[in-house]
Amino acid sequence: MQSANISQESGVRSQKSGDLRICLLSIVYYLLLLSGCAKQDNMYKESRVLMDTYCTITVVCPSKEKAREAIDAGYAEI
């Protein structure tokens, strides 16, 4: 009788730990899913021919104005 109680208790424990694992994995999954919804920076590219060479400057920035400044500074340096 005592061995039947022990096996039932271990079955309940393993079911609870399995439920806990599923719950934790679900939480991690949804946190990762929501982290992809964050606002991302935009990519700005501009290409020019300089000194007979095709040159492209790529800037990743949240602001178009700041990207323009960075691109202009890059071409001024070249």
mmCIF file of the C-alpha atoms, coordinates in Angstrom:
data_MODEL
# 
_entry.id   MODEL 
# 
loop_
_atom_site.group_PDB 
_atom_site.id 
_atom_site.type_symbol 
_atom_site.label_atom_id 
_atom_site.label_alt_id 
_atom_site.label_comp_id 
_atom_site.label_asym_id 
_atom_site.label_entity_id 
_atom_site.label_seq_id 
_atom_site.pdbx_PDB_ins_code 
_atom_site.Cartn_x 
_atom_site.Cartn_y 
_atom_site.Cartn_z 
_atom_site.occupancy 
_atom_site.B_iso_or_equiv 
_atom_site.pdbx_formal_charge 
_atom_site.auth_seq_id 
_atom_site.auth_comp_id 
_atom_site.auth_asym_id 
_atom_site.auth_atom_id 
_atom_site.pdbx_PDB_model_num 
ATOM 1  C CA . MET A 1 1  ? 0.000  0.000  0.000   1.00 0.00 ? 1  MET A CA 1 
ATOM 2  C CA . GLN A 1 2  ? 2.818  2.353  0.839   1.00 0.00 ? 2  GLN A CA 1 
ATOM 3  C CA . SER A 1 3  ? 4.611  1.678  -2.474  1.00 0.00 ? 3  SER A CA 1 
ATOM 4  C CA . ALA A 1 4  ? 1.411  2.569  -4.381  1.00 0.00 ? 4  ALA A CA 1 
ATOM 5  C CA . ASN A 1 5  ? 1.254  5.920  -2.563  1.00 0.00 ? 5  ASN A CA 1 
ATOM 6  C CA . ILE A 1 6  ? 4.907  6.607  -3.331  1.00 0.00 ? 6  ILE A CA 1 
ATOM 7  C CA . SER A 1 7  ? 4.469  5.896  -7.045  1.00 0.00 ? 7  SER A CA 1 
ATOM 8  C CA . GLN A 1 8  ? 1.364  8.114  -7.164  1.00 0.00 ? 8  GLN A CA 1 
ATOM 9  C CA . GLU A 1 9  ? 3.233  10.938 -5.418  1.00 0.00 ? 9  GLU A CA 1 
ATOM 10 C CA . SER A 1 10 ? 6.177  10.681 -7.805  1.00 0.00 ? 10 SER A CA 1 
ATOM 11 C CA . GLY A 1 11 ? 3.770  10.698 -10.747 1.00 0.00 ? 11 GLY A CA 1 
ATOM 12 C CA . VAL A 1 12 ? 2.129  13.859 -9.430  1.00 0.00 ? 12 VAL A CA 1 
ATOM 13 C CA . ARG A 1 13 ? 5.552  15.457 -8.874  1.00 0.00 ? 13 ARG A CA 1 
ATOM 14 C CA . SER A 1 14 ? 6.726  14.640 -12.398 1.00 0.00 ? 14 SER A CA 1 
ATOM 15 C CA . GLN A 1 15 ? 3.481  16.021 -13.826 1.00 0.00 ? 15 GLN A CA 1 
ATOM 16 C CA . LYS A 1 16 ? 3.890  19.247 -11.822 1.00 0.00 ? 16 LYS A CA 1 
ATOM 17 C CA . SER A 1 17 ? 7.510  19.639 -12.916 1.00 0.00 ? 17 SER A CA 1 
ATOM 18 C CA . GLY A 1 18 ? 6.461  19.008 -16.525 1.00 0.00 ? 18 GLY A CA 1 
ATOM 19 C CA . ASP A 1 19 ? 3.745  21.655 -16.232 1.00 0.00 ? 19 ASP A CA 1 
ATOM 20 C CA . LEU A 1 20 ? 6.272  24.070 -14.725 1.00 0.00 ? 20 LEU A CA 1 
ATOM 21 C CA . ARG A 1 21 ? 8.692  23.455 -17.609 1.00 0.00 ? 21 ARG A CA 1 
ATOM 22 C CA . ILE A 1 22 ? 5.969  24.081 -20.182 1.00 0.00 ? 22 ILE A CA 1 
ATOM 23 C CA . CYS A 1 23 ? 4.938  27.262 -18.387 1.00 0.00 ? 23 CYS A CA 1 
ATOM 24 C CA . LEU A 1 24 ? 8.524  28.560 -18.223 1.00 0.00 ? 24 LEU A CA 1 
ATOM 25 C CA . LEU A 1 25 ? 9.181  27.714 -21.868 1.00 0.00 ? 25 LEU A CA 1 
ATOM 26 C CA . SER A 1 26 ? 5.981  29.508 -22.864 1.00 0.00 ? 26 SER A CA 1 
ATOM 27 C CA . ILE A 1 27 ? 7.027  32.611 -20.946 1.00 0.00 ? 27 ILE A CA 1 
ATOM 28 C CA . VAL A 1 28 ? 10.482 32.611 -22.565 1.00 0.00 ? 28 VAL A CA 1 
ATOM 29 C CA . TYR A 1 29 ? 8.937  32.105 -26.016 1.00 0.00 ? 29 TYR A CA 1 
ATOM 30 C CA . TYR A 1 30 ? 6.547  35.048 -25.622 1.00 0.00 ? 30 TYR A CA 1 
ATOM 31 C CA . LEU A 1 31 ? 9.285  37.309 -24.236 1.00 0.00 ? 31 LEU A CA 1 
ATOM 32 C CA . LEU A 1 32 ? 11.456 36.531 -27.252 1.00 0.00 ? 32 LEU A CA 1 
ATOM 33 C CA . LEU A 1 33 ? 8.520  37.087 -29.569 1.00 0.00 ? 33 LEU A CA 1 
ATOM 34 C CA . LEU A 1 34 ? 7.752  40.478 -28.038 1.00 0.00 ? 34 LEU A CA 1 
ATOM 35 C CA . SER A 1 35 ? 11.379 41.590 -28.115 1.00 0.00 ? 35 SER A CA 1 
ATOM 36 C CA . GLY A 1 36 ? 11.234 41.417 -31.914 1.00 0.00 ? 36 GLY A CA 1 
ATOM 37 C CA . CYS A 1 37 ? 8.515  44.078 -31.886 1.00 0.00 ? 37 CYS A CA 1 
ATOM 38 C CA . ALA A 1 38 ? 10.869 46.808 -30.691 1.00 0.00 ? 38 ALA A CA 1 
ATOM 39 C CA . LYS A 1 39 ? 11.352 49.748 -33.012 1.00 0.00 ? 39 LYS A CA 1 
ATOM 40 C CA . GLN A 1 40 ? 14.420 49.229 -35.137 1.00 0.00 ? 40 GLN A CA 1 
ATOM 41 C CA . ASP A 1 41 ? 16.707 51.757 -36.777 1.00 0.00 ? 41 ASP A CA 1 
ATOM 42 C CA . ASN A 1 42 ? 16.376 52.449 -40.491 1.00 0.00 ? 42 ASN A CA 1 
ATOM 43 C CA . MET A 1 43 ? 19.086 51.847 -43.051 1.00 0.00 ? 43 MET A CA 1 
ATOM 44 C CA . TYR A 1 44 ? 20.027 54.664 -45.407 1.00 0.00 ? 44 TYR A CA 1 
ATOM 45 C CA . LYS A 1 45 ? 22.274 54.181 -48.451 1.00 0.00 ? 45 LYS A CA 1 
ATOM 46 C CA . GLU A 1 46 ? 23.697 56.548 -50.962 1.00 0.00 ? 46 GLU A CA 1 
ATOM 47 C CA . SER A 1 47 ? 25.974 55.760 -53.888 1.00 0.00 ? 47 SER A CA 1 
ATOM 48 C CA . ARG A 1 48 ? 28.176 58.090 -55.904 1.00 0.00 ? 48 ARG A CA 1 
ATOM 49 C CA . VAL A 1 49 ? 31.006 57.805 -58.372 1.00 0.00 ? 49 VAL A CA 1 
ATOM 50 C CA . LEU A 1 50 ? 34.146 59.321 -56.840 1.00 0.00 ? 50 LEU A CA 1 
ATOM 51 C CA . MET A 1 51 ? 37.574 59.259 -58.467 1.00 0.00 ? 51 MET A CA 1 
ATOM 52 C CA . ASP A 1 52 ? 36.224 56.809 -61.098 1.00 0.00 ? 52 ASP A CA 1 
ATOM 53 C CA . THR A 1 53 ? 35.139 54.402 -58.332 1.00 0.00 ? 53 THR A CA 1 
ATOM 54 C CA . TYR A 1 54 ? 31.605 53.429 -57.393 1.00 0.00 ? 54 TYR A CA 1 
ATOM 55 C CA . CYS A 1 55 ? 31.257 54.245 -53.693 1.00 0.00 ? 55 CYS A CA 1 
ATOM 56 C CA . THR A 1 56 ? 28.325 53.397 -51.410 1.00 0.00 ? 56 THR A CA 1 
ATOM 57 C CA . ILE A 1 57 ? 27.901 54.642 -47.848 1.00 0.00 ? 57 ILE A CA 1 
ATOM 58 C CA . THR A 1 58 ? 25.398 52.840 -45.637 1.00 0.00 ? 58 THR A CA 1 
ATOM 59 C CA . VAL A 1 59 ? 24.178 54.353 -42.366 1.00 0.00 ? 59 VAL A CA 1 
ATOM 60 C CA . VAL A 1 60 ? 21.913 52.713 -39.784 1.00 0.00 ? 60 VAL A CA 1 
ATOM 61 C CA . CYS A 1 61 ? 20.206 55.417 -37.767 1.00 0.00 ? 61 CYS A CA 1 
ATOM 62 C CA . PRO A 1 62 ? 16.771 56.200 -36.298 1.00 0.00 ? 62 PRO A CA 1 
ATOM 63 C CA . SER A 1 63 ? 16.769 59.717 -37.780 1.00 0.00 ? 63 SER A CA 1 
ATOM 64 C CA . LYS A 1 64 ? 16.904 60.570 -41.484 1.00 0.00 ? 64 LYS A CA 1 
ATOM 65 C CA . GLU A 1 65 ? 18.516 63.943 -40.706 1.00 0.00 ? 65 GLU A CA 1 
ATOM 66 C CA . LYS A 1 66 ? 21.353 62.366 -38.716 1.00 0.00 ? 66 LYS A CA 1 
ATOM 67 C CA . ALA A 1 67 ? 21.846 59.780 -41.441 1.00 0.00 ? 67 ALA A CA 1 
ATOM 68 C CA . ARG A 1 68 ? 22.108 62.564 -44.037 1.00 0.00 ? 68 ARG A CA 1 
ATOM 69 C CA . GLU A 1 69 ? 24.740 64.336 -41.892 1.00 0.00 ? 69 GLU A CA 1 
ATOM 70 C CA . ALA A 1 70 ? 26.748 61.131 -41.518 1.00 0.00 ? 70 ALA A CA 1 
ATOM 71 C CA . ILE A 1 71 ? 26.613 60.368 -45.251 1.00 0.00 ? 71 ILE A CA 1 
ATOM 72 C CA . ASP A 1 72 ? 27.647 63.917 -46.143 1.00 0.00 ? 72 ASP A CA 1 
ATOM 73 C CA . ALA A 1 73 ? 30.522 63.763 -43.628 1.00 0.00 ? 73 ALA A CA 1 
ATOM 74 C CA . GLY A 1 74 ? 31.654 60.444 -45.097 1.00 0.00 ? 74 GLY A CA 1 
ATOM 75 C CA . TYR A 1 75 ? 31.691 61.748 -48.652 1.00 0.00 ? 75 TYR A CA 1 
ATOM 76 C CA . ALA A 1 76 ? 33.477 64.929 -47.494 1.00 0.00 ? 76 ALA A CA 1 
ATOM 77 C CA . GLU A 1 77 ? 36.169 62.747 -45.948 1.00 0.00 ? 77 GLU A CA 1 
ATOM 78 C CA . ILE A 1 78 ? 36.597 60.732 -49.167 1.00 0.00 ? 78 ILE A CA 1 
# 
